[in-house]
Amino acid sequence: MNTVQALICLCTPVPAGYRSPDLQQPCPDRDSLPALCTRSGGATPVLSRHQPVFLLDRWKNYWIRGVLSLAMISGFFLIICMGPIALLLIVMTIQIKCFEEIITIGYRVYRSYDLPWFRTLSWYFLICVNYFFYGETLADYFGALVQREEPLQFLARYHRFISFALYLAGFCMFVLSLVKKHYRLQFYMFAWTHVTLLIVVTQSHLVIQNLFEGMIWFIVPISIVICNDIMAYLFGFFFGRTPLIKLSPKKTWEGFIGGFFSTVVFGFLLAYLLSQFQYFVCPVGFNSETNGFTVECEPSDIFVMQEYAVPAVVNMYPFQIHSIFLSSFASLIGPFGGFFASGFKRAFKIKDFANTIPGHGGIMDRFDCQYLMATFTHVYIASFIRGPNPSKLLQQLLLLQPEQQLSIFHTLQYHLREGNILPPAAE
């Protein structure tokens, strides 16, 4: 049986012994045929009057991916309605799962070496780094809450020293765990853990900081990455002809370009929609009177409708302009986070980080671009958006001694009178 005949038998759902008009001899058992009918293997499937199996499997996989994608998007909107604390908890959960998936890859590769304390120390360092980052965030954004609770005051005052002491304990445990025959491998896995912490935990912390600046800085970046992923996939599926990069053979220029324009339009419209609601644009704060978190404020200028001449006069929110830059990054640079992850998986000869989500792989497979996007958003806010925050300044002032507070009060009073903002002092 030649290659063409083998393809007809392999690629069509016919039983062994079946004789098709296209064949000169009956089909043998399918398992005895070579794996030729694959899209990635370079062979062109031969079609007969029967529906090819690979097409059925392909569409089945697309349906699974599509249904689960809709379920995840619906869950995302549900969590948004639950408020910033629910978002904080889900980010931490995703972070822990991503860390576990990457660490597990290293553990499986070198499990036969029986490295002492590797997994225990990896999780210990995760706890230490999370304590450092989230403790800083709590003290920075919720000073009023910290000031009310005596234990929190102590932890906030000595937070960095406690964090360093915890890390130092883990460092000493690692040194004590060194075994002569595994020195190099143990240091390799020590570096593996720390690079994973840098990629996952540090960038998850930036996601949380973006969230506390206003949920719009959390929702828009995540949504445009999801949009770009979906639209690039659809454009590539229907129009893709030109390969984009060897690391991801399924990526095409048609999908890349189609995803870019779709994402810019989607981001612009989403920014317009969310900019209308205080719930999304206000920074997350703590209300001492209600003992709860609040998202109420006077919206900043970038969330106030303004007129622009382009060349006709149009009304839009300044944040819509910022959304164009965010969408451009998500479309042009964001995919390189996915390419980086593809290279990593190829290096370890694995298809996905895990099998957590059917048709999608692991959690890290879905968030490889999100972490890069979160870092860019944080840098963008710090460089072009964020100004002095009166709430944070007030929190810092309340931490000072009474004499220091009086000194600042008199200095501020003097400058306000010099600027004719306050009336001159009575003689």
N, C-alpha and C positions, 0 to 999 in steps of 0.2 A: 504494500500500500504506500503510495507516494505521499508527500507532505500535504498536497491539496486535499486528497481524500481523507487523510488523517484529521485535517482541520474541519472538514464537513462532519465527520463523526464526533469529534470532540466538542465542537461549538454548537451543536444542535441537540435538542433533547430527544434522542432516539435510543431505543434499547439495543443491547448487544444482539447481533445477528440480523438487524434490520437492513434491508437492501433498498436504497434510494435510487431513483433514476439517475442521480448524479454520481453514483458509485458503481465500480466495476466488480466489487466483491462485498460481502456482508461486513458490517461494523464489528470489530472486536470489542472486548470489554473496555470501558472508558478508562479505567485505572491503568491499563497497559499502554495508553497513548501518552506522548510527551506533552508537557504543559506549554502548548503553542498558542492557545487562544487567549492571549492576554494583551490588554491595551498597551501596557508599559513595556512589554517584551519586544515590541517592534513588528510583530506579525500582524498582517491584515486579516481579520476574521472573514471567512468565506460564508456567505449567506445562502441558504436554500429556502425552500418554502416554509420551513419551521422557524419559529421565533428563537433567535440565539439566546443561549443561557446567560452569557455575560451581560447582555442588554437587560434581561430580567433582573439579575443581581444588581446591576448598576442602578436601575430605577428604584429597586427596593431600598438600596442604601441611601439614595437621595430622599426618599420618603421618610426614612428613619431620621436622617439628619434634619429634614425640614420640620417634622413634628416636634422633635426634641428642641430645636432652635426656638420654635414658637412657644413651647412650654417654658424655656429658660427666660425668654423675653417677657412673658407674662409674669413670671415670678419676680423678675427684676422690677417691673412696675409696681407690683404688690408691695415689695420691700420699700420702695420709695415712699409709698403712701404711709408706711409705718413710722417714718421719720428718720432723723440722722443717727440715732442710737442703733436702730436695726441695721442701717447701712454700715455702721462701724463694726458691728458684730459679724456681719457677713463678709466684710473685707478681711477681718482677722481669721475667720474660718477658711476662706480661700487661700490666704497666705500660708496657714498651717498645712493645708492639703498640698499646695504647690511645693513647699519645702519637703514634705514627706515623699512626694513623687521623685524629686531630684536626688534626695539622699538615698532612696531605695535603689535607684539605678547603680550608684556607686557600691552599695552594700551587696547587690546581687553579683556584680562583676568580681568582687574580691571576697565573697562570702567564704570561699574555701580556705582562705588564709586565717580565718578565725581571729580577726583583729580584736583585741580586748577593748571594751568600753566604747567602741566607735559610735554605735547608735545612741547609747546613753549620753555621751558627751555632746553629740550633735543636737539632741533635744535640749540638753542643759544650756548650750550656747544660744539656742533659739529663745529660751525663756529669758536669759540675761539681756539679749539685745532688744527683745520686746519690752522688757521692763525699762530699759534705758530710754527708748524712743517714746513709748506711750506715757511714761512718767513726765518726760519733758513736755509733751503735748498737753497733758492735764494741767501742769503748772502754768503753761503759757496761755492757754485759752480759757481756763476756768479758775482763775485766781480767787474769785469770790467764794467758790466752793472750798478751795484749799484753806482759805483764811478762817472759815467757820469751824473746821475740824482740826483739833489739836494733833492727832496722829498724822494727818495729811501735811500739816505744817512742818513737822519733823522730817517726814519723807521728802518733801519738796526742798527743804533747806539743805539736806545732805544727799540729795538724789544722785548726783554724779559720783560721789565717793562710794555710796552703796553699790551703784552699778559697777564701778571699777573693781570693788572688792569681790563681787559675785563673779565677774569675768576672771579675775585673778585666781579664784578658787578652781574654776574650770581649767584654766591654763596649767595650774599645778597638777591637777588630776591627769591631764593629758601627759605631762612629763613623767609622772609616776607610772603611767600605763605603757611606756615604751618598752618594747621587747627587742632584743638584739637582732634577731633574724628578720624583723619586719620594720626596721627603722625608716627606710626610704618610703615604704608603702604607707606607714602611719603618718608621716609628714605630708605625703600626697593627699591622704584623706582628710587631714587637718586643714589643708588648703582648700580642698573640695568643699568642706563645710563652710568655711569663711567666705568663699566666693558665692556660694548659694545664699548665705545670709545677706551678702551685699546686693545680690540681684533681687531677691524676693522680699526680705524684711525691710531693707532700706526704702525700696520703691513702694512697698505697701504703706509705709509711714508717710510717704509723699502723697499717696492717695488720700489718706486720712486728713492731712493738712489741707489739701485741695477741698475736701468735703467741708471742713470747718470754715473755709473762706466763703462758703455759700454752696448749697447743693447743686447749683447750676454748673459750678466748676467740676463737679463730680459726674453729673449726669451727661452733659454734652460731650466731654471727651470719650467716655465709655460708649455712648450711643453712636458717635461717628465712626469709631473703630469697628463696632458691630456692623454698621451700615456698609462701610468699605469692604469688610470681609464678605458680606452677603452679595453686594452688587458686583464685586470683582469676580466672585464665583459664578454668578449668573451670566455676566457678559462673557466670561471665559468659556462657560458651558455652551452657550449658543453661538458665539462669534469667534471663539479663540482659535487662532491658527499659528501665531508666531510665538515660540517659546521665549520666556522672559529671562530666566536664570536657571542654570544647571542644578543648583541645589534643590529647586522645586520644579520638576519637569512639568507639572500640571499648570503652573502659573504662566499666563500669556500676556503679551503686550495689550491685546484687546481688553482683557479683563482689568489690567492695571489702569489703563486710560479711562475705560468706562466707569470703574470704581471711583476714580478721582472726581470726575464731573458729578456723578451721582452723590458723592459724599459732601461736596461743597454745597450743592443745592439743599440737601437734607439738613446739614448743619446750620445753614442760614435760616431755614424755616423753623427748625427746632429752637434756635436762639430767640427768634421772634416770639414764639409761643411761651417759652419759659420766662422771658424777661418781664412779662406782665404780672407775675405773681411774687409777692414778698416771700412766700414759703420757699421759693427756689433761690432768690437772689440775696437774701440776708445771711450774714455770717451766723454760725451756730454759737449761741451764748448760754450762760446759766443765769436764771432768774432767782434771786435769793428769796423773793416774796412767795413765789409759787413752788420753790424747791424743785424746779424742773428746767429742762433745756428749752430754749426759745429760738425762734427764727423770725423775730419781729425787729424792724428797723426802718429808718428812712433810706430808701434805695439810693445807692451812689449814682454819680452822673452817668456811668456807662449803662445803667439800666433805666434811664430816663429818655423818652422819645425826643429826638432832635431832627432838625432839617438839614438835608445835604443836597448840594447841587451836583448832579451826575449825568448830563448837564441840567436836566429838568430837576426841579425841587421835589425831593421825596422825603417822607418821614420814616425814620427807622431808629432802632436802638443802636448805640455805639457798640454794644456787645455783639451785634450781628457782624460787624466788621471784624472784630476779634475772632469770631467763629470761622471766618474764611481762612485765617492763618492756622487755626487749630485743625480745620478740616484738611488743609493742604499738607500739614505735617502728617496727619493720620493716613493720608493717601499716598504720599510720596516717600516718606521716611519710615512710618510705622510698620509697613510690611517687612522691613529689614529685620525687625524683631522676630518675625516668623521665619525669615530665612536663616537667622542666627540659630533659632531653635531647630530648624531642619538640619543644619550642619552638625549640631550637637547630637541629634538622634542618629544621623548617618555615621558619626564617629563611633557610636556604641552599637550600631547595627540593630536599631529598634525602630519600629514604625511610629509608636506613640509613647508618651511619657507613662501612661497608664491606660486602663480600660474603664475609667469611672463613668464616662458618658458614652453609651452606644452610638457608633457612627462618628463620634467626635474625638475619642481618645480620652486623655486625662484632663484635669483642670488646667494644668500648665499649658496644654495644647491650645486652650481657648484664651489664655491670658498672656501669651508670649508678646503680643503687640501692645497689650494694655499697660504693662509696666513701663515700657518705653514712652508711651503716650503720657502716662502720669508724670514722669520725670520732666518731660517737655512742658506740660501744663504748669507744673510747680515753678519751673524756671521762668516761664512766660509771665506768670502772676507776679513773681518777685521783681522782674525786670521792667514790666510795662504797666502793671495794674496797681499793685499794693502800695498804699501810702501809709502815713502815720495812723495808727488805730487808737482813738481816744480811750476805748474800753481797756485795752492792754496797758496804756500809759497809766490810767487810773489804778489798775491793779498793782502795778509796780510801785506807785506812790504810796499805796496803803501798806506796803510791806516795809516802808521806811520808819525810822524812829520819829517820834513827835517833833523833836528839834529839827530834823532834816526836812520834815514836811512843812514846818513853819518857814524855814529858810527858802524853800522852793516857792511857797506862797508869796512871800514878800518880793522875791525876784520877779515872779510872774506879774504881780501887781504893779511893780515899777515899770516893766516893759509895756503893759497895757495902758498906763497913764502917759508914758512917753509917746505912744502911738495915738493918743486922744481917743482911745476906746473906752477908757474909764475917766470920769471927771477928776480934775486935780484934787489932791487932798486938801481938806479945810485947814486954814491957817490957825 
